Amino acid sequence: MSNTRVLHMRFPTDVIASLEELLNDLNVSRNEFIVQAVREKISREMRLRGLKKTRGSLGPEDAPDWAGIPAAEWVRKVRREESRLPYGFSD
């Protein structure tokens, strides 16, 4: 017995066209691609929730050595990128 369910969904026609073009290049099934994309989005949203929930837990006085570390800018960059919608689509 399979651990899946059928889900009927509607997509804008421009999204479908872009998806089909990309899938031709990637040689991957539509279902596989969409499932992976949803998994990635769920993971990103869960991380963002965790970050928002713990935001402000540590202040500069709690970790003064971190303020001058270049990695701090990298973390800010990653957080900015994760807050953007993928593939340039808007909701």
Protein Blocks (a to p, Z undefined) as FASTA:
>chain_A
ZZbdcddddddfklmmmmmmmmmmnopafklmmmmmmmmmmmmmmmmmmmmmmgokacfk
lmmmlmmpmklmmmmmmmmmmmpcehhiaZZ
